[in-house]
Amino acid sequence: MAKSELNVETRPELTKPVLVASFRGWNDGGQGASMATAFLNRHWRAEKFASIDSEGFFDFQATRPHVSLVDGTVRRIDWPENAFCYARPPRGENHVVVLLGTEPSLRWRTFAGLVTGLAKDLGVELVVTLGALLADVPHTRPAPVTASANDASVIDKLNVQASRYEGPTGIVGVLHDSCRAAGIPSVSLWAAVPHYVSLTPSPRAAKALCDRLATLLDVPLDTSELEEASNAYMQQVSEAVAADEETAAYVEELEGRVDEFVEENELPSGDTLAAELTRFLRERDEGAQGEA
């Protein structure tokens, strides 16, 4: 493991730090997780102090850098970034280290080891990852969020679910495994995003994740900015859905299903959401094969 791959500009003095992480890509349906993390950085005025060099972790043909113009003349290349910032939320007992990045293409175990190594060095007491998955949920209802962990003491202390998911995983799953090996407690938060608007950024999912995180960390967090964006998002998507009778009927069916859960005071679990998505994708593929 090359030491230069982790670039630490300054080492902040932190009190009982918690690491919050999200990654653009497979773990970020509707950009809900990355939008939430960017909001936290901005709202808490977090300061960057470290980053992971992208050179050894990305296939740049798959995740291409971007070229932009500075002052209209100088061309600058922006490489995929995984940056660490830190902040002290108002009235919070803990400092928060925020990792916002892009899921790497290569060497996931080494990458996760860099993250947990820095976490150990900083004295991080808890790692919380934010993710967003596509599921059979309507855009007109609050995004359901599930919180899960693998450690029994964390499950009891923070009142979260035991994770029973089995199937493909991303860098989030690998990072949690690395946390387990390093002895760092970790929690995973997932918000559900409507699969029928998967390409539309979802401030509703971002707000749901931020609200759940604030409860988990016991800190006040004003998410009114995300609430306003969520209302605009719902209106825009509703207008698009109304133009297609089949989609409108499907959304109405989803609304009825979610309302039944609410009446029973029970939100669908992360495992239920994952199963719903698997079923949806299987049926879609079978339908496409039947039309061929």
N, C-alpha and C positions, 0 to 999 in steps of 0.2 A: 504494500500500500504506500504510494508516494505521498509524502507529507505535503507536497506542494499542491495536491489536488484539493485540499481544504485551505482556503485563504482566510485567515483571521486577521482583520485589520486592527481591531482593538478588542480587549477582553473586559467586558463590562462587569461591574460588581453587582450581583443580583441577589435578591432575597427570595428564598423558597420558589425558584423559577418553575414555570410550567411551559412546556414546548407545545405549540399548536402548529400543525403542518397540513398543507394541502398541495396537490400536484395537478397541473393541467394535463388533460389526456384521458385515458381510460377510466380514471377514478372521478371524473369531473363532468357528469352529465348536465347539460344545460349551463355549464360554467358556474354551477351553483356554489361549489366549494371554493374555487379560486376567487370568485366574486366576494364571497364572505371573508376570506382571508385578506384580500386587498382592502376591503372596508375596515377591518380591524387595524391594519397598518396605518391607514389614513386617519381613522377616528382617534386612535391612541397616539398618533404622531410618533410612530415607532422609528427607531434609528437603525440603519444598517450597520452591521459590524463584521459580517463574515459571509462567505459564499463558497460554493463548490465549483471548481473548474469544469466546464462542460466538455473539454476536449476528449477525455477518456471514457465518457459515459453516453455519448450520443452518436447515432448514425446520421450524419448531416444530410444524407440523401432522403432520409425519412422525416427528420425534424430539421428543416432548413433554417439557417440564420436569415435575418431580415436586413436589407440595406435601406438606409434612410439618409436624407440630406440634412445637414446641419447648416443653418444660415443660408440655405438655398444653394450651397456650392460644395461643401465638403461631404463626401460620402462616408457614412459610418456603418459598420456591420454590428448588429445586435445579435449576440449568440444566446442560445437557450440558457436561462439563468435559474439557479437555485440559491436564493439569498436568505440569510438570517438577519432578522431585525429584533430589537428588544424594546419593551415599553413597560411602564408601570401604570396599569389602569387606575383611574380615579377611585379612591376609597377601596382599593384592592390590597390584600395582604401579600400577594405574590407578584413578582415580575413575570412577564410573559415574553417568551422568545417565539417569534413567528417565522416559520419557514414557508415561503411561497415559491414554488418552482414548477418544473415540467417533468413529467415522468421520464426517467432516462431510458435509453434503448438498450444499454449494455451494462454488464457488471453490477447487477442489482445488489448482490450481497456486499460487495465492496462499498457501494454507494450508501447502503443502509448502515454499514459499519462506521462510515464517516459521520453520519448523523448521530448515531448513538454514542460514538466516541466523544463528540463535542458536547452532547447532552450530559454525559458522565463528568466531563471536565468542568462544566458549568454548574454542576450540582442539581440538575433538573430532577424534580420529584415526581413528575407525571408527564406523559406524552399524550396529546389528544390529536387525532387525525380527523380531518373533515373530508367527506366524500359526498358525491351525488350520483344516484343511479336512476336509470330510466325504468319506469314502472307504469302499471295501469292505474294512474291516479288522475283526477281532473284538475285543470288549471284554475278552476273557480273555488277551490278549497285550500286552506292552509296546507303547506307541504308537510307530510308526516316525517318525523325524524326518529330514528332508532339509535340507541346508545348501547354498545356492547363491549365486553372485555373478556379476557381469557383467565385472568387471575381472580381466584375466589375472594380474596380480601378486598380487591377493588370493586368487584360486583356488589358485595355487601355494603361497603363504605359509601359508594357513590350511587347506589341504587340503580344499577344498569343491568342489562340482560347478559346472560352467558351467550357467547357467540357459538352458533352451531352450523354456520355456513360451510358448505363443501362445494368446491368447484374452482373455476379459473380465478386467479387473483392478480393484483397489480402491485405496484411499488408500495402501496399502503399496507397490504398484507405482509409483504416482505419486511417492511419497517417494524411492524408489530412483532414479528418473529425475532427480529434483531433486538428489540426492546426486551423481550422475554429472556433471551440469552444473556443480555447485559444486566438483568435484574432491575429494569426500570418499569414501573407500572404504566400501563397504557390503556386508553379508551378510544373507541372508534365511533364517530358520529356520522350517520348517513341520512341524507335527505332524499326523498323521492321526487323525481321530475317527470312530468307527463311525457310519455314516449312519442306522442304525436306532434310535439313541438320541441323535439330534442335539439334542434339547431338554434333555437331561440334562447338567448341568455335568460336565466330565471332568477330575478331578484327575490322572488317568493321563496325559493329554496335557500338562497343566501341568508335571508332574514330568519328563516326557521333554524338554520344552523347557528347563527349568531345568538339568537335567543336561547337556544338549548345550551350553548357553550357558556353564556353568561350565568345561567342557572347552575351549571356544573361547577363553575369557578366561584360562584357566589359574589359576582361583581355587577354593579349597575351598568347597563349598556343601552344607550338611546339609539334604537334602530328605526326611527321615524323616517329617515332618508330612504331606507330600503322599503319601508311601508308604502311611501309615495310611489316609488318605482314599481312596486308590486301591483298597485292599483292600476297604473298605466299599462303594465304588462298584461294584466287580466283583461282589460278593455280591448287592447289590440288583438290578443289571441281570440277573444270572444267574437270579435268582428270577422276574423278570418274563418273561424269554425262555423259561424252562422251561414256563410256562403256555400257550405257543403252539407246537404241534408243528412247524408250517411254519417259524417263525422259528428254533426250536431247530436244525432240520436245516440251515437256511441258515448259521447261526453255525458249526456243525460243519464245513461245507464251507469256510468262510473260515479256520478254524483249520488245516485240512489244507493249504490253499494257503500260508498264512504259514509253517507248519512246513517246507514244501518250500524256501522262500526261505532260512530259517535254516540248514537242512542244507547248502545250497549257499553259506553265508556271504555271502549277498547280500540286502540289504533292498530292497524296491521303491523306485524313485526317485520324486521329487516329480512328474515328468512321468507316470510310470506311475500314480501315485495319482490325478492329475487326469484321466487318460484313463479310469480305472476309474469315477470318479464321473460323467463325461460319459456313459459307456455305461449306467450304472445309471439316470440320469435319463431318457435317451432311451428305454430299454426300459420304464420306468415310465409315461412319457407315452404310448407306443404301446399299452401294455396298457389304460390308461384310455380311450383313443380306441376300442379294440376292444370295450370293455364298454358304450360309450355307445349 
